[in-house]
């Protein structure tokens, strides 16, 4: 046997030591044949799980017709998807790109040009502690994580940072900084630790933005596309933003991004102001159209709400009295289990949960187990996730407590 060779993949990830090979529903297998229950869905991407027959058929059909044509020409599936997203969101227009980073970058550009069009030379955008909007230089600057910013200074100027769920902080900024043009907020902070913006907070932001003539830009990249039990997480607050970036689960695994806008914000960008080579290609558009149709036909938003409650209540019952457990946060199938101590080791421990199968989970902000299962997860599968995660976390906390003693 030949000796293994060193990987030539750039070392930007601390990968787990498995190669996943295929999946079915909420289950995946690695190249060695081991089975895993998917509690992460590719970080909120695999909305329909794995190998959904309708999605696979639609993608195969489109691959046999046209995958890419460029935006030099009109693309029929763009028109169809834009119409549907506008219907679901109450927005006016859509721009299609390839990722959440690109969607957020487009939102930042809309806000800046909106400010310049109003005669503001150095427009500013309110952003948040613990926010995450991407890893380009601009979105990194909007992100509230000094660890991911370190080494990439100087950061882009024009961002004013405030704590989440503090309307008084927004009012102070309004009184002190006349160059502010927008508020950029995640309805639920994902990478930042599953921190929801409270309903009354989002409603207050909408009121302040209306008074100040600011754009309310809500990042739904991770929490959108039905994950919380509504199409977009901010809809629980009964409001409509001016700009809304989407990505991740919108095409259930095919790379996609979108930014929706309404009113004056929808008129900011014109020919030559923004563009993309791959964005809005027929393949991604077809996958998104089919994903939305399947969510509707299979009642997956209602399922996300039901199964999410089942997971949250099950974990609360199993772990709520354990020393070292703090709380469970989130909504629908976007949940965070916060512990009192760093728990990154849980990711690998979950892989080895039992001889029969492992668990795919994630830890963010060092102490928060992040759960983002496919929207197709059934109650019985949710129970397996709860049982396994309760055992893995319980054993971890017990071991830490024993060592501390």
Protein Blocks (a to p, Z undefined) as FASTA:
>chain_A
ZZddddfbdcfbccdfbdcfbdehjbccdfkopacddfklnnomlmnoghifklmmmmmm
mmmmombgbjmbccfklmmmmmmmmmmnopabdcddfbfklmmmmmmmmmmmmmmmnopa
bacddddehiafbjbfklmmmpccfklmgopaccdehiacddehilklmmmmmmmmmkbc
bdcddfbafknoopacdfklmmmmmmmmmmnopacdddfklmgghlnopablklmnopac
fbdcdefjlnoopacdddddehjllmmpcghjaccfkgopaklmmmmmmmmmmmmmnopm
mmmmmmmmmmmmmmmmmmmmpghiabdcdehjbdcdddfbdcklmmmmmmmmpmkbccdd
ddeehlaccddddfkbcfklmmmmmmmmmmmmmmmmmmmmmmmZZ
